[in-house]
Amino acid sequence: MREPREGCAPSRRRFESELATGDRLLSRSVLIATGVCDRLPDIDGLDACYGISVHHCPYCDGWEERDRALAVIGQGASGAGLALSLKTWSDRVMLCTSGRARLGATHRAQLEAHGIPVVEHPIDRLDHDNGCVRRLIVRGGDSIPCDAIFLSTGQTQQSDLARRLGCELTRKGTVKTDHLGHTHIPGLYVVGDASRDVQFVIVAAAEGAKAAVAINKALQAQAGLAPART
């Protein structure tokens, strides 16, 4: 897809998309909903447990893992924040940084106050039973019992299309939009996980519906079908 360019009609911008077949399409608006890709740490056994006992979102999977021994794999403020939030679901939470924790004194004090130990030894592998985590094996061979893992290891855009079109990104790497999904580029909308931090399917669907209505109204206005302001 190319950046917007002027079309035949005055003040109407056009997007040109080239498909894998070589066909080209012109449009006045584009809606991007390509989502994000989670970064998974390179730990032996993690892939086999991913989606079974290894999760990202406590709001999606915290209830099912309640009152169990939970480990957060992550570093810094994001790792500490996820570990603290999991205390809503379980009293047995630990933060495993698998190396340097990158925690400031304030976050360390918070974790200690809430009984969350910090394990900085590198994680060599996960022992599991058909995807159900049983323990973490850290460097040196020590074994740490664990029933489920939550990751705070970051995300990237699933597609760099929005970036290549010139969209502004937030500090978290999502696309900056208004409440209707409109970017600063006229006619270009981004919705769903690619532009928001509340990553639920139902929220993404709602954002898509709102953006679709906004696009339709914008096209109606361009065609002179919107009521004149008096």
C-alpha positions, 0 to 999 in steps of 0.5 A: 500500500502506498501513502495517500495521494491526490485523486481525480476529484478535488481534495479527495485523497486516494490510497493505492493497494497492490495485492499479492496477485498484482491487482491494484485497488484505489480507495478513499479510506483504509481501515487497518486491524492487523493486531500485535505479535507477542514476544515469547522468551526463548525458554525450553518447554515454553512453546508446549505450554503456551496457551495452556498454562502460559498466558499474557493477560490476567483478565483473560486467564487469571480466574482459571488460574486463581489460588495457584502458584503463579510465576511472572516472567518479565523485567522492570516496571512492566514485570513488577506491575503484572506480578502485583496485579496477579495478587488479585487472583492468588496469594502465591505470586513470584517474579522471575526476571531470568537475568537482571531484574531492572527494578528500582528501589520503589518497585522492589519495596512494593513487591516485598511488601506484598510478599512477591519474591524476585528470582533473577536466576536465568530460566533454563527450561519448564518442566510440564505435563502435556503443556501444564507447567509443573516447575521452573528449572533455573540455571544451576539446576534449582527447581521452583514449583509453579502451576501457571506462568504469565508473560510480560515480555513485550509486543510488536506490531503484527504488520509494519504497514501503519508505520510505513504509511507514516502513522504516529506510534505511542511509547508502547508501540501502538498506533496513535489514533482518536476515539474513533480509530482515525490516525493523523493521516486523513482517511486512515484508521487503525483499530483493535490491538494495533492501536489500543492497550485493552486487548479483548476481542469484543473491544476490538470488534466494537472499535471496528464498528465505530470506525466503520460508521465514522468512515461511512459518515466521512464518505457521505460528507465528501459526497455532499450527503451530510446535512449542512451546518447552519 
